[in-house]
Amino acid sequence: MLFGFHEYRRSIAEHVSKQNRVFFTVLSLFITAILTVVAYGYFYSPAFTILSIASEESISPLPDNYTAPLEQTRTITSDRKQVIGFLPSWSIAQDARVYPEYLDQIIYFGIGIDQHGNLMKVDDKAQPLVEWSYLNSDYFKTLQDKSKKTKTKILVAIKNFDNTSIDTLIGNENYTNNAVTQLTKLVDDYDLDGINIDFEYFSDIETQTLQNYNRFLTTLSSKLKEIKSDSVLSVDVNATVVYRDNAYDMVKIGEVVDQVIIMGYDYHRATSIYAGSVAPIDAEREDPSIRQTINSLEGRVGREKLILGIPLYGYEWQTFSKEKNSRTMPDTGAIATYKRVRQLITGRDDVELNFDETSLTPWLTYNQNGLIKQIYYEDERSILEKIKFVQLNDLDGIALWALGYEGDYVEPWAIIKENIHNE
């Protein structure tokens, strides 16, 4: 806009008479000053803030040489809510630009661990796994360098989603000790700030498994603190699993670890038979909700250790009708990232937008080749509602799943800056 104005000013000067040049020059300078003030107010208003628009292929809202204003205004105090971002390997594969200025932690997701306590570095053909390759990439080293400047902590998520493998790992003392040795070495070798444990156990757990998991976390926490006293140990917990007292020993976990990250999403999934909110703050009838999850932890985990996971995605289904919570067609569910939904809304003229006042989440419908589609997702209002929930319930902060899902859209970052970093 300003470039166009300067071109216009020069054309005026060339065509006015000599005796009027002084007048027009003064006038144009005055207008320039006014426009400069207006532009400054626009680009640095709270609604725009961080936020110089990047190129189409950029994942981040910021160009490479941009110094974020948040870096100057961000206050790190003991009572400010934490902002954590999970960075999955597939976002790195897309060359996602991550800006630590807006994050207290970045958790790289992640490195697998097998039943013997060995970090999974190669596949069955002895070829390096991409997750391990990214950990050794220039991308990761650059991210660490930037994070040191912004005092953003870097953790690595250690993942295992197989019940039998988890049982073997934590049930054998030798395997447990091997795992702890490898994890502490990982922290030391890569100058990490801690470890995030993502063991997702999807069935009822027996008492012995609870005790073994407690021992594993206790040993790991102790060894991490030995090599670096301020090391962070966090665990991820499925939001609906914690309803069952026999699923995890949340009391002991809350005592041992530094942070418990509640994965406050996937209350509905791609396979759900009814469309619905992925991350409902409240739900109708007795359906699970974020509030129920957090309330179920009362007296078991201190709220000062609880982090609420917030999705930057939703799910899309083909449905039988346009009614809210319509029955879904089998095998039609798919993830819909924040970026995907925003592009859909701006790219089509048949999208019908709705907002569910119970779950405090948006949903939409549209037609594709005569078929009805529904998407339940997150937008600016629903993200803000979750931040307010965290603040009102004295939780420690939020964790975004996942960095890169927002694409070039800056609105989530603007909301975070305005409502967390400026609190």
N, C-alpha and C positions, 0 to 999 in steps of 0.2 A: 504493500500500500504506500509506504513512504517513498519507495523508489519511483512509483508512478507520479507522485506529487512533485518530486524534484524535476522530472522530465517536463511536466506541465509548466513549472515555474520558468525553466529556461526558454521554452517556446514563447512565453509571454514577453520576456525581456528582449527577445530578438525582434519583435514586431511593434513594440511601443515606440513612440517618438523619444528622441533624446531627452527632451525636457521632462518626460514622465517616468524615466527609468528609475530615478531616485525614489519616486513615490511607490512604484511597483516593487522595487527592491525591498523597501522598508515593510511594505504590506506583506510581501511573500515571506520575509523573515519572521514577521509576527505570526502568520498562519503556520509556518513550520514549527515555531515554538509551541503553539497550541496543540498541533497534531502530535508532537513529541510527548507532551505531557499526557495526552489522551492515550497514546500507544503504550507509554510506560505504565499507566494505571491499568490498562487492559491486560498486558502480558504478565504483570506481577500481582494481579488481584488474586484473592484466595481461590477463586473458582478455576483459575488457569495455572497459577503457581509454577510447578515444576517444569514448565511444560512448553517446550519448544517442540513443534511437531517434527518427527523424524521422517525419513524416507519410507516408502511403502514396504521395503523388505526388512526394515528395522523392527526388532521385537520391542525395543525400549523407546520411551518417548523422548529420549535425549540423544543429540549427536555426540560423536566421540570427544570433541574438544569442549564440551559444555561443562561449566562448573555449576553444580546445582545450588540454588538458593537455600535449600534445606540444610546444606552443609554448614551454613553460617548461622542458621536459626535453630537447628536441632539441639534440644537440651537433653542430656542424659542424666536423669535423676532416678533415685531409688523407687519413686512411686509412679513414674511414667510407664505406661503399658508397653510391653515388648511387641515388636513387629518382626516376625520370622517368615522367611520365604523358603519353600522347598524348591530346589533346582533339579529337576529330573534330567537324566542323561539325554532323553530325546529332545529336550529344549536346547541343550548344548549342541546336539546334532544339527539343529536349525540355526546355530550361531546366535542364540539369544543374547542380547546385550542386557546385562544385569547391573543395576546401579546400587551399590552398597550404601549410598548416602541415605537411603530410605529404609534401611533394614538394620536391625540389631543382630540378627543371625541369618546366615545363609546355610541351609542344610543341603549338601549335595546328595542326591538320591540316585543310585546308591550302590553299594558293594554287597554282593551276596556272601553268605557264610554257610559252609556245609555242615553236615552232622558231626564231623570230626573237629570242628573249630577252625578250619582253614578258610581264609579269605579266598573267594573265587576269582582268580585272575585269568584263567584260560578255560576254553571249552573242551569238549571231549576229544577234539582233534589237536589240542595243544595250541590253539590259536588264541591270541589275547582277546578277552571279552571287552566289548566297547566301553562298558562301565569303568573298567580298570584303565583303559587307554585314556579316557577323558580325564581321569584323576592325574595322569602324567602329562597332560597336554599343555601347550602354551596358554590356551584359554584359561585353564584352571590356575596356572601360575599368575597370569595377569589379574585374574579376579582376586586372588589372595593379596597381591600387591595393593590393589585399590582398597581392599577391605581393611588393611592395616592402617591406611591413611584416615579412614572414617571410623576406626575402632569397631568395625563390624566383625563378629565372630564367625568363623568357618567351621562347620561340623560336617561329618560324613555319616549318612544313614547306613546302618548295617541291617540287611533284610534277609528274612527267611519266612516263607509262607506255607511250609509243609509241616504238618503236625508231627509226623513220624521223625522227620529230621530234627525238629526243635526238641522233641522229647529225648532223642539220642544225645544231642549236643549238651543239654543242660542236665541230663541224668547221669552222665559219666564225668567223674571229677577230672580225669586226664584230658578229656575233650574240652571241658570248661576252662581248665587252666591254659590249654593251648589257645583257645579263643581269646582269653584275656591277654595273654602274652602278645598275640598278633595284633590285637586292637591297640594296646598301649604302644607297641612299636609303630603302628600306623600313625598314631597321634604324634609321636616323637619324630618320625621320619619326614612327615609332611607338614610339620609345624601347625597342626590343627588345634582348635580350641575345645574339642570335645567329640563325643560320639552320641549319635541318635540310634536307638534300638527300635527296629520295626519288625517285631516278631508277631505275625498276625495268625493267631490260633483261633480257628473258627468252630470249635466245638467245646462242650463242657470239659473242664480240666479237673483231673483228679487231684487229691490233696498232695500226693507226692510230687506231681508236676509243679504245683504252686510253690512248694518248698524248694524245689530245684531251681526254679526261675528266680526266686528270692535270693538264693545263694549266688547264682550267676551275677545278678545285678549288684549285690553287695560286694562281691569280690572285684568286679569290674570298677565300681565306683571308687573303692579303696585304692586300687592300683593307679587309676587315672589321677587321683589327687596326689599320689606320691610323685608322679613325674611332672605334674603341673597343678599347683594348688587350686587354681581357679578354673580347672577343666569343668566342662558342662557335660552331664550325663542326662539325656532325656529319653523318654519312651513314648511311642505312639500307641494309642489305644483306640480300637474301634468303638464308635459312639454307642452302638446298640449292645455290644458285648458286656459293657459294664453294668447293665441292668441285672445281670446274673451274678450273685455274690460268689459263685464257685468258678467264675470265668477267670478272674485275676484276683490276687490278694492285693487289692488296691491300697489297703492300709499300709502294708509293708512297702509296696512300691512307692507310695507317697513319702515314706520316711527315707528311703534310700536314694532316690533320684532327685535331680535338681528341678526338672520340669516334666510334667505329664501333658502331652499334647493329645487332646481329645479330637479325633478326626470327625468333626461335626458335619459330616456329609454322607452321602450314599444311604440316606434314609429311604429313598427310592433309588433303584438301580436300572441299568439298561434292561435287565430281565424282569422287571416288575410287571405284574399283570394289570396294574392300574397306573396311569400317569399321576405324578405327584411331585411335590417339592423335594429337591435333593437335600436341602438343609433347612427344615422348618424350625423356627423358634418355638412355635406352639403347633399343636395338631388337633384335629377334631377327634371326638370320641377318646379312645385310649391309645391311639396310634403313637408311636415313639416320636420324640421331639428333642431338640437341643435342651430345652428347659428341663425335661425329665432326666436327660442324661446328667446334666450338671447337678440337679437336686439329688440324684441317686448317689452322688459322691460326697454328699454332706456328711461330715464326721469321719470320712475315710481319707480324703486327700485335702490338705489345706488349699484354700482358693488362691493363695499367693503362689502356688506352684502350677496352677491349671492354665493351660494355653488352649484357646478355642481355634480349631482348624476351620478356615473359611474357604469354600471352593470358588475358583474362578472358572467354573464350568457348570453345566447342567446336563440334562439328558433329553433326547428327542425321540419320540415314538410316532408310529402311525397308529391312530386311534379310531375307534368306532364312531365317535361323535366329537363335536366341539365342546361338549360339556366339561366342566372342571372334573378332574380325576376320572376321565373316561377310561374304559377298559382299553388295553393296548392290543395291537395285533402281535402275535408271537414272532419273536426273532427280528423285531424291527427297531429295537432300542439301540441308540448310539450316543456317544458323548458329543456335547455341543459346547465348545469353549466360549469364553466371554467374547473373544474376537469373532468367532463364527456367528454368534447371535447378533452382535452389532452389525456385521456385514449383511446379515439376512434382513434385519429391520430396515436398514437404509436402502437395500437393493430391491425390495419388493413393495408393491402397493396394496397387497391383499392381506398383510399381516394384521391380526387382531390382537391388541395388547390388553392384558389383564393383570390385576394385582390381587393376590389372596391376602386378606386382612388377618387371617388366622395364622398362617405360616409366615407371614410378612415376607413373601417372595413373589416375584413376577412369573407369569406364564403367558404363552402366546399360542395362537393357532394360525395356520395357513393351509392352502390347498396346493398340492403338487401332483400334476397329472391326474387330477380328479380324486386324489387321496387326501384324507385329512391328516395333518401333522400337528402335534403338540410338543412344545418345549417348555420345560420348567428350568429356570436358570437364575442367575444372580445379576442384579443391576446396581446402580449407585445407591438407590434407596435401601435395598436389602442388605448391602454391605454395611451401610451406615447403621441400620437397625442392629446388626450383629455387633458392631463396635460399641453401640450404646448398651447392649446386653452385657458385654464384657465389663464395661465401666460400672454399670449398676450392680452387677453381681460380684464385683471386686476380684475378677480373675486377673491373671498376670499379663495377658496379652492375646494376640492373634497369630495364627500361622497360615500363610497363603498356600493353597495347593491349586495351581502350581505356577511358578514364575515362567513367563512366556505365553501363558494362556490368554493374557490380556492383549497380545499383539501390540499395535501402535496406540491403542486407546489409553488415554491418560487419566480418565475419570477415577479409577480405583486409587491411584496414587494421590490424586488431589484430595480425595476424601480422607485417606490415611494421614496425610500431612496436616490437614485442617483440624482433624478430630483426635489425633493421637500425638503427633509431634509438637503441636502447638498447645497441648493441654497443660 
